[in-house]
Amino acid sequence: MRTILVILAFTFSQLSVNAQLARNIEMTPDNQLLGLGQQHLIQSEILQEERPIIVSLPNDYENSEAGYPVIYVLDGLENIKHTVGTIEILSESGLIPPMIIVGIQSLDRARDLTPSNAGQNVYGGTGNKGIPQSGGAKRFLQFISEEVFTFVEKNYRTYPYRVLEGHSFGGLFGVYTLMESPELFDAFIIEAPALWWNEEQMTQKASTFFAENQSLNKTVYLGIGGGDGWGMKQELIRYVDEIKKNQPEEFRWLHEEVGDEDHMASRLLLNYHGLKFLFSDIKLSDSLKSNFSEEEFLQGEEQLMLKYGGNVRRGANEYVNLAFEEIDKKNEKGAITILKRATQAYPKYIGMLTLLAQTYEKTGQIELAIDTYRKGIEVSKRYKLGMEDDFVQKIEQLKQSK
């Protein structure tokens, strides 16, 4: 048991080292830091104007042939920085799949993101004139579904899993889209939605929508900052109550208040918590941990990739912990199956290669152990980890033991 604990400590220390491997980010000729994405201009026939979008690609996109899920972020210019950073950290940690981020820039939020016109003396209007340009959500959604989708899916390797994220008016638009055209997106992150719009029109619609759509295979996060206004919180609760009255089958959802941030400051936290909830099914199930089966494990990995694309993976520590549990149960064969998948999912993580080689050695599979240590040498050289001499020495010992 002491030996296992020592190996475990070493492995986790190596996982930590690999998680912090340096990555070069492209610079402009005048040393401006890039890495947030590229702007494209779409000449929209639907909106009759030129619309900018920002596309940010996941790390290693150019070195892969895989397709990636796409998250469409409203108010993209305002939200692209924190969204890119959060998604990079969560995907590197195996908590969400790597994704293409499409930030849709705002030109007229009151027009594009509102589902109806705000008329005279209506809550959401301004004085007796209302907001004359409001109510353009239908055309804006048509622009996204017919022109933005087409551009993104023509020019990038996408996987058929789409997420829509929006805050405030963007959250209102997310609620509208969910009920107007639920087939367009697989999941939604709805942040502090402006459900007060036109006397809570969307909540009124929800009273019939969920009753009439009892089969709704969607994942929806409905979040709001703990420091947001009392009225905003109550309006969201009233919408959530309509879901509770007629919750559809296969409808996976979460409503929560997060932190003590106010309306604007909550965006980063809600993005983080929303992403973790949407992809919480990536975590290993408790049943697999308690009653491991190689067949069930491999089927689970295949199902994840079918849902989210070939580059999805579970957290590195989840694989390692599960492998150690099987080693402790004297099921080294099962541990090898887990570690082979883990080293495919995390090819830069030298601690996993080390553990796999040690398990091969323990089971008398010396040639496979030697081959795995050789892979470790390549990884160590490539990422300057300084483990080459140790692995060469280990290979020589194994050769002599044959």
Contacts in CASP RR format, 6 or more apart in sequence:
PFRMAT RR
TARGET T0000
AUTHOR 0000-0000-0000
METHOD contacts of the structure
MODEL  1
MRTILVILAFTFSQLSVNAQLARNIEMTPDNQLLGLGQQHLIQSEILQEE
RPIIVSLPNDYENSEAGYPVIYVLDGLENIKHTVGTIEILSESGLIPPMI
IVGIQSLDRARDLTPSNAGQNVYGGTGNKGIPQSGGAKRFLQFISEEVFT
FVEKNYRTYPYRVLEGHSFGGLFGVYTLMESPELFDAFIIEAPALWWNEE
QMTQKASTFFAENQSLNKTVYLGIGGGDGWGMKQELIRYVDEIKKNQPEE
FRWLHEEVGDEDHMASRLLLNYHGLKFLFSDIKLSDSLKSNFSEEEFLQG
EEQLMLKYGGNVRRGANEYVNLAFEEIDKKNEKGAITILKRATQAYPKYI
GMLTLLAQTYEKTGQIELAIDTYRKGIEVSKRYKLGMEDDFVQKIEQLKQ
SK
1 328 0 8 1.000
4 324 0 8 1.000
4 327 0 8 1.000
4 328 0 8 1.000
7 355 0 8 1.000
7 358 0 8 1.000
8 320 0 8 1.000
8 324 0 8 1.000
10 351 0 8 1.000
10 354 0 8 1.000
11 320 0 8 1.000
11 351 0 8 1.000
11 352 0 8 1.000
11 354 0 8 1.000
11 355 0 8 1.000
12 317 0 8 1.000
12 320 0 8 1.000
14 349 0 8 1.000
14 350 0 8 1.000
14 351 0 8 1.000
14 352 0 8 1.000
14 354 0 8 1.000
15 316 0 8 1.000
15 317 0 8 1.000
15 320 0 8 1.000
15 349 0 8 1.000
15 351 0 8 1.000
15 352 0 8 1.000
17 350 0 8 1.000
17 385 0 8 1.000
18 346 0 8 1.000
18 348 0 8 1.000
18 349 0 8 1.000
18 350 0 8 1.000
18 351 0 8 1.000
18 383 0 8 1.000
18 385 0 8 1.000
19 92 0 8 1.000
19 93 0 8 1.000
19 316 0 8 1.000
21 348 0 8 1.000
21 383 0 8 1.000
23 59 0 8 1.000
25 33 0 8 1.000
25 34 0 8 1.000
25 35 0 8 1.000
26 34 0 8 1.000
26 35 0 8 1.000
27 33 0 8 1.000
27 34 0 8 1.000
28 34 0 8 1.000
35 56 0 8 1.000
35 84 0 8 1.000
36 54 0 8 1.000
36 56 0 8 1.000
36 80 0 8 1.000
36 81 0 8 1.000
36 84 0 8 1.000
37 54 0 8 1.000
37 55 0 8 1.000
37 56 0 8 1.000
37 57 0 8 1.000
37 80 0 8 1.000
37 84 0 8 1.000
37 101 0 8 1.000
38 54 0 8 1.000
38 55 0 8 1.000
38 56 0 8 1.000
39 52 0 8 1.000
39 53 0 8 1.000
39 54 0 8 1.000
40 52 0 8 1.000
40 53 0 8 1.000
40 54 0 8 1.000
40 55 0 8 1.000
40 151 0 8 1.000
41 50 0 8 1.000
41 51 0 8 1.000
41 52 0 8 1.000
42 50 0 8 1.000
42 51 0 8 1.000
42 52 0 8 1.000
42 53 0 8 1.000
42 147 0 8 1.000
42 148 0 8 1.000
42 151 0 8 1.000
43 50 0 8 1.000
44 50 0 8 1.000
44 51 0 8 1.000
44 143 0 8 1.000
44 147 0 8 1.000
45 147 0 8 1.000
46 139 0 8 1.000
46 142 0 8 1.000
46 143 0 8 1.000
46 146 0 8 1.000
46 147 0 8 1.000
47 139 0 8 1.000
47 140 0 8 1.000
47 143 0 8 1.000
49 107 0 8 1.000
51 104 0 8 1.000
51 105 0 8 1.000
51 107 0 8 1.000
51 143 0 8 1.000
52 77 0 8 1.000
52 105 0 8 1.000
53 102 0 8 1.000
53 103 0 8 1.000
53 104 0 8 1.000
53 105 0 8 1.000
53 148 0 8 1.000
53 151 0 8 1.000
53 152 0 8 1.000
54 76 0 8 1.000
54 77 0 8 1.000
54 80 0 8 1.000
54 101 0 8 1.000
54 102 0 8 1.000
54 103 0 8 1.000
54 105 0 8 1.000
55 100 0 8 1.000
55 101 0 8 1.000
55 102 0 8 1.000
55 103 0 8 1.000
55 152 0 8 1.000
55 156 0 8 1.000
56 80 0 8 1.000
56 84 0 8 1.000
56 100 0 8 1.000
56 101 0 8 1.000
56 102 0 8 1.000
56 103 0 8 1.000
57 100 0 8 1.000
57 156 0 8 1.000
58 68 0 8 1.000
58 87 0 8 1.000
58 88 0 8 1.000
58 91 0 8 1.000
58 98 0 8 1.000
58 99 0 8 1.000
58 100 0 8 1.000
58 311 0 8 1.000
59 88 0 8 1.000
59 91 0 8 1.000
59 92 0 8 1.000
59 98 0 8 1.000
60 98 0 8 1.000
61 68 0 8 1.000
61 100 0 8 1.000
61 157 0 8 1.000
64 157 0 8 1.000
64 311 0 8 1.000
65 157 0 8 1.000
66 157 0 8 1.000
66 159 0 8 1.000
66 309 0 8 1.000
66 310 0 8 1.000
66 311 0 8 1.000
67 157 0 8 1.000
67 158 0 8 1.000
67 159 0 8 1.000
67 309 0 8 1.000
67 310 0 8 1.000
67 311 0 8 1.000
68 97 0 8 1.000
68 98 0 8 1.000
68 99 0 8 1.000
68 100 0 8 1.000
68 156 0 8 1.000
68 157 0 8 1.000
68 158 0 8 1.000
68 159 0 8 1.000
68 309 0 8 1.000
68 311 0 8 1.000
69 97 0 8 1.000
69 99 0 8 1.000
69 100 0 8 1.000
69 158 0 8 1.000
69 159 0 8 1.000
69 161 0 8 1.000
69 162 0 8 1.000
69 163 0 8 1.000
69 308 0 8 1.000
69 309 0 8 1.000
70 99 0 8 1.000
70 100 0 8 1.000
70 101 0 8 1.000
70 102 0 8 1.000
70 152 0 8 1.000
70 156 0 8 1.000
70 158 0 8 1.000
70 159 0 8 1.000
70 161 0 8 1.000
70 162 0 8 1.000
70 163 0 8 1.000
71 83 0 8 1.000
71 87 0 8 1.000
71 99 0 8 1.000
71 100 0 8 1.000
71 101 0 8 1.000
71 102 0 8 1.000
71 162 0 8 1.000
71 163 0 8 1.000
71 164 0 8 1.000
71 165 0 8 1.000
72 102 0 8 1.000
72 103 0 8 1.000
72 104 0 8 1.000
72 144 0 8 1.000
72 148 0 8 1.000
72 162 0 8 1.000
72 163 0 8 1.000
72 164 0 8 1.000
72 165 0 8 1.000
72 185 0 8 1.000
73 79 0 8 1.000
73 80 0 8 1.000
73 83 0 8 1.000
73 101 0 8 1.000
73 102 0 8 1.000
73 103 0 8 1.000
73 104 0 8 1.000
73 165 0 8 1.000
73 166 0 8 1.000
74 103 0 8 1.000
74 104 0 8 1.000
74 106 0 8 1.000
74 113 0 8 1.000
74 164 0 8 1.000
74 165 0 8 1.000
74 166 0 8 1.000
74 167 0 8 1.000
74 170 0 8 1.000
74 171 0 8 1.000
74 173 0 8 1.000
74 174 0 8 1.000
75 104 0 8 1.000
75 105 0 8 1.000
75 106 0 8 1.000
75 109 0 8 1.000
75 166 0 8 1.000
75 167 0 8 1.000
75 170 0 8 1.000
76 83 0 8 1.000
76 103 0 8 1.000
76 104 0 8 1.000
76 105 0 8 1.000
76 106 0 8 1.000
77 103 0 8 1.000
77 105 0 8 1.000
77 106 0 8 1.000
78 106 0 8 1.000
79 103 0 8 1.000
79 165 0 8 1.000
79 166 0 8 1.000
79 167 0 8 1.000
79 267 0 8 1.000
79 271 0 8 1.000
80 101 0 8 1.000
80 103 0 8 1.000
82 267 0 8 1.000
82 268 0 8 1.000
82 271 0 8 1.000
83 101 0 8 1.000
83 103 0 8 1.000
83 165 0 8 1.000
83 271 0 8 1.000
84 101 0 8 1.000
86 268 0 8 1.000
86 271 0 8 1.000
86 272 0 8 1.000
86 275 0 8 1.000
87 96 0 8 1.000
87 98 0 8 1.000
87 99 0 8 1.000
87 101 0 8 1.000
87 275 0 8 1.000
90 96 0 8 1.000
90 272 0 8 1.000
90 275 0 8 1.000
90 276 0 8 1.000
91 97 0 8 1.000
91 98 0 8 1.000
91 99 0 8 1.000
93 315 0 8 1.000
93 316 0 8 1.000
94 282 0 8 1.000
94 313 0 8 1.000
94 314 0 8 1.000
94 315 0 8 1.000
94 316 0 8 1.000
95 275 0 8 1.000
95 276 0 8 1.000
95 279 0 8 1.000
95 282 0 8 1.000
95 315 0 8 1.000
96 275 0 8 1.000
96 276 0 8 1.000
96 278 0 8 1.000
96 279 0 8 1.000
96 282 0 8 1.000
97 279 0 8 1.000
97 282 0 8 1.000
97 308 0 8 1.000
97 309 0 8 1.000
97 311 0 8 1.000
97 312 0 8 1.000
97 313 0 8 1.000
98 311 0 8 1.000
98 312 0 8 1.000
99 163 0 8 1.000
100 152 0 8 1.000
100 156 0 8 1.000
100 158 0 8 1.000
102 148 0 8 1.000
102 152 0 8 1.000
104 144 0 8 1.000
104 148 0 8 1.000
106 112 0 8 1.000
106 113 0 8 1.000
108 133 0 8 1.000
109 169 0 8 1.000
109 170 0 8 1.000
110 131 0 8 1.000
110 133 0 8 1.000
110 134 0 8 1.000
110 169 0 8 1.000
111 133 0 8 1.000
111 134 0 8 1.000
111 135 0 8 1.000
111 136 0 8 1.000
111 140 0 8 1.000
112 136 0 8 1.000
112 137 0 8 1.000
112 139 0 8 1.000
112 140 0 8 1.000
112 173 0 8 1.000
113 136 0 8 1.000
113 137 0 8 1.000
113 140 0 8 1.000
113 169 0 8 1.000
113 170 0 8 1.000
113 171 0 8 1.000
113 172 0 8 1.000
113 173 0 8 1.000
114 131 0 8 1.000
114 134 0 8 1.000
114 135 0 8 1.000
114 136 0 8 1.000
114 137 0 8 1.000
114 169 0 8 1.000
114 172 0 8 1.000
114 173 0 8 1.000
114 197 0 8 1.000
115 135 0 8 1.000
115 136 0 8 1.000
115 137 0 8 1.000
115 138 0 8 1.000
115 172 0 8 1.000
115 173 0 8 1.000
115 176 0 8 1.000
115 180 0 8 1.000
115 197 0 8 1.000
115 198 0 8 1.000
115 201 0 8 1.000
115 202 0 8 1.000
116 134 0 8 1.000
116 135 0 8 1.000
116 137 0 8 1.000
116 197 0 8 1.000
116 198 0 8 1.000
116 201 0 8 1.000
117 131 0 8 1.000
117 132 0 8 1.000
117 134 0 8 1.000
117 135 0 8 1.000
118 124 0 8 1.000
118 125 0 8 1.000
118 126 0 8 1.000
118 130 0 8 1.000
118 131 0 8 1.000
118 134 0 8 1.000
118 135 0 8 1.000
118 197 0 8 1.000
118 198 0 8 1.000
119 125 0 8 1.000
119 130 0 8 1.000
119 131 0 8 1.000
120 127 0 8 1.000
120 128 0 8 1.000
120 129 0 8 1.000
120 130 0 8 1.000
121 127 0 8 1.000
121 128 0 8 1.000
122 130 0 8 1.000
122 198 0 8 1.000
122 199 0 8 1.000
123 196 0 8 1.000
123 197 0 8 1.000
123 198 0 8 1.000
123 199 0 8 1.000
124 130 0 8 1.000
124 131 0 8 1.000
124 196 0 8 1.000
124 197 0 8 1.000
124 198 0 8 1.000
125 131 0 8 1.000
125 134 0 8 1.000
137 173 0 8 1.000
137 176 0 8 1.000
137 177 0 8 1.000
137 180 0 8 1.000
138 180 0 8 1.000
140 173 0 8 1.000
141 173 0 8 1.000
141 176 0 8 1.000
141 177 0 8 1.000
141 180 0 8 1.000
141 181 0 8 1.000
141 184 0 8 1.000
144 184 0 8 1.000
145 181 0 8 1.000
145 184 0 8 1.000
149 162 0 8 1.000
152 158 0 8 1.000
159 308 0 8 1.000
159 309 0 8 1.000
159 310 0 8 1.000
161 186 0 8 1.000
161 187 0 8 1.000
161 307 0 8 1.000
161 308 0 8 1.000
161 309 0 8 1.000
162 184 0 8 1.000
162 185 0 8 1.000
162 186 0 8 1.000
162 187 0 8 1.000
163 185 0 8 1.000
163 186 0 8 1.000
163 187 0 8 1.000
163 188 0 8 1.000
163 189 0 8 1.000
163 278 0 8 1.000
164 174 0 8 1.000
164 177 0 8 1.000
164 184 0 8 1.000
164 185 0 8 1.000
164 187 0 8 1.000
164 188 0 8 1.000
164 189 0 8 1.000
165 188 0 8 1.000
165 189 0 8 1.000
165 191 0 8 1.000
165 271 0 8 1.000
166 173 0 8 1.000
166 174 0 8 1.000
166 189 0 8 1.000
166 190 0 8 1.000
166 191 0 8 1.000
167 191 0 8 1.000
167 192 0 8 1.000
167 267 0 8 1.000
167 270 0 8 1.000
168 191 0 8 1.000
168 192 0 8 1.000
168 193 0 8 1.000
168 194 0 8 1.000
168 263 0 8 1.000
169 194 0 8 1.000
170 191 0 8 1.000
170 193 0 8 1.000
170 194 0 8 1.000
171 190 0 8 1.000
171 191 0 8 1.000
171 192 0 8 1.000
171 193 0 8 1.000
171 194 0 8 1.000
172 193 0 8 1.000
172 194 0 8 1.000
172 195 0 8 1.000
172 197 0 8 1.000
172 202 0 8 1.000
174 188 0 8 1.000
174 190 0 8 1.000
174 193 0 8 1.000
175 190 0 8 1.000
175 193 0 8 1.000
175 195 0 8 1.000
175 202 0 8 1.000
175 206 0 8 1.000
175 239 0 8 1.000
176 202 0 8 1.000
177 184 0 8 1.000
177 185 0 8 1.000
177 188 0 8 1.000
178 185 0 8 1.000
178 188 0 8 1.000
178 190 0 8 1.000
178 218 0 8 1.000
178 220 0 8 1.000
179 202 0 8 1.000
179 205 0 8 1.000
179 206 0 8 1.000
179 209 0 8 1.000
182 213 0 8 1.000
182 216 0 8 1.000
182 218 0 8 1.000
185 218 0 8 1.000
186 218 0 8 1.000
186 219 0 8 1.000
187 218 0 8 1.000
187 219 0 8 1.000
187 220 0 8 1.000
187 221 0 8 1.000
187 278 0 8 1.000
188 218 0 8 1.000
188 219 0 8 1.000
188 220 0 8 1.000
188 221 0 8 1.000
189 221 0 8 1.000
189 270 0 8 1.000
189 271 0 8 1.000
189 274 0 8 1.000
189 275 0 8 1.000
189 278 0 8 1.000
190 220 0 8 1.000
190 221 0 8 1.000
190 222 0 8 1.000
190 223 0 8 1.000
191 223 0 8 1.000
191 224 0 8 1.000
191 266 0 8 1.000
191 267 0 8 1.000
191 270 0 8 1.000
191 271 0 8 1.000
192 223 0 8 1.000
192 224 0 8 1.000
192 225 0 8 1.000
192 228 0 8 1.000
192 232 0 8 1.000
192 236 0 8 1.000
192 263 0 8 1.000
192 266 0 8 1.000
192 270 0 8 1.000
193 202 0 8 1.000
193 222 0 8 1.000
193 236 0 8 1.000
193 239 0 8 1.000
194 232 0 8 1.000
195 202 0 8 1.000
195 203 0 8 1.000
195 232 0 8 1.000
195 235 0 8 1.000
195 236 0 8 1.000
195 238 0 8 1.000
195 239 0 8 1.000
196 231 0 8 1.000
196 232 0 8 1.000
196 235 0 8 1.000
200 235 0 8 1.000
200 238 0 8 1.000
200 239 0 8 1.000
202 239 0 8 1.000
203 235 0 8 1.000
203 238 0 8 1.000
203 239 0 8 1.000
203 242 0 8 1.000
206 239 0 8 1.000
206 242 0 8 1.000
206 243 0 8 1.000
207 242 0 8 1.000
207 245 0 8 1.000
210 216 0 8 1.000
210 242 0 8 1.000
210 243 0 8 1.000
210 245 0 8 1.000
210 246 0 8 1.000
210 247 0 8 1.000
210 248 0 8 1.000
211 245 0 8 1.000
211 246 0 8 1.000
213 248 0 8 1.000
214 246 0 8 1.000
214 248 0 8 1.000
214 249 0 8 1.000
215 248 0 8 1.000
215 249 0 8 1.000
215 250 0 8 1.000
216 248 0 8 1.000
216 249 0 8 1.000
216 250 0 8 1.000
216 251 0 8 1.000
217 250 0 8 1.000
217 251 0 8 1.000
218 250 0 8 1.000
218 251 0 8 1.000
218 252 0 8 1.000
218 253 0 8 1.000
219 252 0 8 1.000
219 253 0 8 1.000
219 277 0 8 1.000
219 278 0 8 1.000
220 251 0 8 1.000
220 252 0 8 1.000
220 253 0 8 1.000
220 254 0 8 1.000
221 253 0 8 1.000
221 254 0 8 1.000
221 270 0 8 1.000
221 273 0 8 1.000
221 274 0 8 1.000
221 277 0 8 1.000
221 278 0 8 1.000
222 236 0 8 1.000
222 239 0 8 1.000
222 240 0 8 1.000
222 253 0 8 1.000
222 254 0 8 1.000
222 255 0 8 1.000
222 256 0 8 1.000
223 236 0 8 1.000
223 254 0 8 1.000
223 255 0 8 1.000
223 256 0 8 1.000
223 257 0 8 1.000
223 258 0 8 1.000
223 270 0 8 1.000
223 273 0 8 1.000
223 274 0 8 1.000
224 232 0 8 1.000
224 233 0 8 1.000
224 236 0 8 1.000
224 256 0 8 1.000
224 257 0 8 1.000
224 258 0 8 1.000
224 266 0 8 1.000
224 270 0 8 1.000
225 257 0 8 1.000
225 258 0 8 1.000
225 259 0 8 1.000
225 260 0 8 1.000
225 261 0 8 1.000
225 262 0 8 1.000
225 263 0 8 1.000
225 266 0 8 1.000
225 269 0 8 1.000
225 270 0 8 1.000
226 233 0 8 1.000
226 257 0 8 1.000
226 258 0 8 1.000
226 259 0 8 1.000
226 260 0 8 1.000
226 261 0 8 1.000
226 266 0 8 1.000
227 259 0 8 1.000
227 260 0 8 1.000
227 261 0 8 1.000
227 262 0 8 1.000
227 263 0 8 1.000
227 266 0 8 1.000
228 257 0 8 1.000
228 261 0 8 1.000
228 262 0 8 1.000
228 263 0 8 1.000
228 266 0 8 1.000
229 262 0 8 1.000
229 263 0 8 1.000
232 263 0 8 1.000
233 257 0 8 1.000
236 255 0 8 1.000
237 255 0 8 1.000
240 255 0 8 1.000
243 251 0 8 1.000
243 253 0 8 1.000
254 274 0 8 1.000
254 277 0 8 1.000
256 273 0 8 1.000
258 266 0 8 1.000
258 269 0 8 1.000
258 270 0 8 1.000
258 273 0 8 1.000
259 266 0 8 1.000
259 269 0 8 1.000
261 269 0 8 1.000
279 308 0 8 1.000
281 304 0 8 1.000
282 304 0 8 1.000
282 308 0 8 1.000
282 312 0 8 1.000
282 314 0 8 1.000
282 315 0 8 1.000
283 314 0 8 1.000
283 318 0 8 1.000
284 314 0 8 1.000
284 318 0 8 1.000
284 322 0 8 1.000
288 296 0 8 1.000
288 297 0 8 1.000
288 322 0 8 1.000
289 322 0 8 1.000
289 325 0 8 1.000
292 322 0 8 1.000
292 325 0 8 1.000
292 326 0 8 1.000
292 329 0 8 1.000
292 331 0 8 1.000
292 334 0 8 1.000
294 333 0 8 1.000
294 334 0 8 1.000
294 337 0 8 1.000
297 337 0 8 1.000
297 338 0 8 1.000
297 341 0 8 1.000
298 337 0 8 1.000
298 341 0 8 1.000
301 341 0 8 1.000
304 312 0 8 1.000
304 314 0 8 1.000
305 312 0 8 1.000
313 345 0 8 1.000
313 346 0 8 1.000
314 345 0 8 1.000
316 342 0 8 1.000
316 345 0 8 1.000
316 346 0 8 1.000
316 349 0 8 1.000
316 352 0 8 1.000
319 338 0 8 1.000
319 339 0 8 1.000
319 341 0 8 1.000
319 342 0 8 1.000
319 345 0 8 1.000
319 346 0 8 1.000
319 352 0 8 1.000
320 342 0 8 1.000
320 352 0 8 1.000
320 355 0 8 1.000
322 338 0 8 1.000
323 334 0 8 1.000
323 335 0 8 1.000
323 338 0 8 1.000
323 339 0 8 1.000
323 342 0 8 1.000
323 355 0 8 1.000
323 359 0 8 1.000
324 335 0 8 1.000
326 332 0 8 1.000
326 334 0 8 1.000
326 335 0 8 1.000
326 338 0 8 1.000
327 335 0 8 1.000
327 359 0 8 1.000
332 359 0 8 1.000
332 362 0 8 1.000
332 363 0 8 1.000
333 363 0 8 1.000
335 359 0 8 1.000
336 356 0 8 1.000
336 359 0 8 1.000
336 360 0 8 1.000
336 363 0 8 1.000
339 352 0 8 1.000
339 355 0 8 1.000
339 356 0 8 1.000
339 359 0 8 1.000
340 356 0 8 1.000
342 349 0 8 1.000
342 352 0 8 1.000
342 356 0 8 1.000
343 349 0 8 1.000
343 352 0 8 1.000
343 353 0 8 1.000
343 356 0 8 1.000
343 375 0 8 1.000
346 352 0 8 1.000
347 379 0 8 1.000
348 379 0 8 1.000
348 383 0 8 1.000
350 376 0 8 1.000
350 379 0 8 1.000
350 380 0 8 1.000
350 383 0 8 1.000
350 385 0 8 1.000
350 387 0 8 1.000
353 372 0 8 1.000
353 373 0 8 1.000
353 375 0 8 1.000
353 376 0 8 1.000
353 379 0 8 1.000
354 376 0 8 1.000
356 372 0 8 1.000
357 369 0 8 1.000
357 372 0 8 1.000
357 373 0 8 1.000
357 376 0 8 1.000
357 394 0 8 1.000
358 369 0 8 1.000
360 366 0 8 1.000
360 368 0 8 1.000
360 369 0 8 1.000
360 372 0 8 1.000
361 369 0 8 1.000
361 398 0 8 1.000
366 398 0 8 1.000
366 401 0 8 1.000
366 402 0 8 1.000
369 398 0 8 1.000
370 395 0 8 1.000
370 398 0 8 1.000
370 399 0 8 1.000
373 391 0 8 1.000
373 394 0 8 1.000
373 395 0 8 1.000
373 398 0 8 1.000
374 391 0 8 1.000
374 395 0 8 1.000
376 387 0 8 1.000
376 391 0 8 1.000
377 387 0 8 1.000
377 388 0 8 1.000
377 391 0 8 1.000
377 392 0 8 1.000
379 385 0 8 1.000
380 386 0 8 1.000
380 387 0 8 1.000
380 388 0 8 1.000
380 391 0 8 1.000
381 388 0 8 1.000
END
